[in-house]
Amino acid sequence: MSRHPGTIESQYSEATGASWFLYLLECHDGSIYTGIALDVQARFRLHASGKGARYTRSRPPRRVLAVVAYPDRSSALRAEHAMKRMSARDKRRFCLQRDQLWRLAREMAV
């Protein structure tokens, strides 16, 4: 049974067995925030309301750039650590590549 019924994450988790998500947010100043969560939509709302991380209190999020699923918290934390070591330019490149892969998968499914 899903921890967060009705969310995109719960539907994906049930289909793939993933339970933790790495996410990248673009902030209003153009910076990129990276974090992990069980429910990215809920976490985004917390960041947007000023109740999320200290970083996003002074730089509210504009949009979600990417979400990547992981089977457990440990894997997601390792991915978060690696992502935080990347430059903003490389993070944006990562997001663009993922977007191209998602677009290709949608086109192939039609």
KAVEN-V119505 format. One record per run of one state. SS is the DSSP state (H for helix, E for strand, - for the rest). FROM is the first residue (numbers start at 0). TO is the last residue. If there is no record, write none. Layout:
ss=(SS | SS)
from=(FROM | FROM)
to=(TO | TO)
This chain:
ss=(- | H | - | E | - | E | - | H | - | H | - | E | - | H | - | H | -)
from=(0 | 7 | 16 | 19 | 27 | 31 | 37 | 39 | 48 | 53 | 58 | 60 | 70 | 72 | 84 | 87 | 109)
to=(6 | 15 | 18 | 26 | 30 | 36 | 38 | 47 | 52 | 57 | 59 | 69 | 71 | 83 | 86 | 108 | 109)
